Amino acid sequence: MTTPPAMVSRACGTLLGTPARTAERLSAGSRTAVFRVGPRNGRGVIVKLYDHTARRNALTEAAAIRAAGVAVPVPQLLGSGTISHEGATALITSDLDGHTLGAAVRSGHIPHAQALKDLGSLLARLHRAPVEQAVPRRPFFDSVSSLARRCPPDLLNGIGPALAVIADTPERAPTVWCHGDIHFDNVVLSGPRGTRYLVDFTDAAPGLREADVAHALVMTAAHAPWDRRTLLDAYAAPLNDTRLSAWMVVHTARCWVHAPPGTSRRLWSDRLADLTHQTPHLFRTPRSEGTPR
């Protein structure tokens, strides 16, 4: 723990009316930073700062936490709002003071299969949270635009059939609250019974259940049919299998695009190759030129 940065102190003063005495940075991205701050009346809090340029911010995340909280355990929302003239925002939640499901899997305390069941069950509960009719579904272009900007033309062309399946999703397809970044490290085990809490709703928005479930499968290395079945059995809700598989292809391609060259890039290349064998109809393979007779 160190002396709190000025913006962390401002967030606590503005939203909680109490000073921040110490702060430990837990993570930082291009537009966000997360700190463990304490103590507040003897209890620590988590402060998440959003840069003013962030399209999704503390206000949208707070709305998602409120919506999700009726269906799944989430951290207590203590405050959210604008904390600078430029438009920077902050979100303050309770500190669960636990460890992640990912840490439990890596240490061997929880088997990978059990973690997949836990995640599938949490997703099923989240997707039953009410969605207000006035909240629009995330558009298809928004979901794949970052991929299109970074993806090499040959790969983008190769996953064309998968993109076509997603683009052809009927407007009447059911909309649910999607977490948007579901994986083992966004589940925190806290309390004497190790209650599973869902955290980090930065990318949460109404969307298609297949997109969210596919993200969970991809980010938990559940590309193998038996792992996929373990999570889906725990999810236990009807899904469009073709749409689910198409989203798995797109999420895997996105991971390949963002992976650094070397071991990580090869890992995602292998997973893309596995998907081409499992679902060849979702890929466009290059045709070899015939030789004249």
Number of C-alpha atoms within 10 A of each C-alpha: 12 10 13 20 14 9 16 27 19 19 28 24 14 17 17 15 10 15 18 23 16 19 23 17 17 12 11 12 8 9 15 19 17 21 22 24 28 20 15 15 7 7 11 19 25 24 29 26 25 26 19 18 12 14 9 16 26 25 18 17 20 23 16 21 25 14 17 25 18 14 17 20 19 22 20 15 17 15 19 26 18 20 21 14 7 10 15 21 22 31 25 28 20 18 17 18 15 15 14 20 26 20 16 18 17 12 10 10 10 14 12 20 16 14 21 28 19 18 28 24 18 21 25 19 16 23 25 14 17 15 18 12 9 6 11 12 17 15 11 14 11 9 14 15 11 12 20 15 10 12 17 12 10 12 14 20 16 17 21 16 18 26 21 13 16 21 13 10 12 8 8 6 11 11 21 21 24 26 30 19 18 27 21 22 19 19 26 25 21 16 11 6 7 12 13 21 20 27 19 19 22 21 16 23 23 24 25 22 26 23 22 24 28 25 24 26 26 22 19 21 14 21 20 13 9 11 18 21 16 17 25 21 14 18 22 11 11 9 14 10 10 16 23 22 21 27 23 26 26 26 24 22 21 18 20 22 20 14 16 11 10 8 10 13 15 14 14 20 18 12 19 22 12 14 20 18 11 14 14 14 14 23 21 17 13 9 6 6 6 6 5 4 3
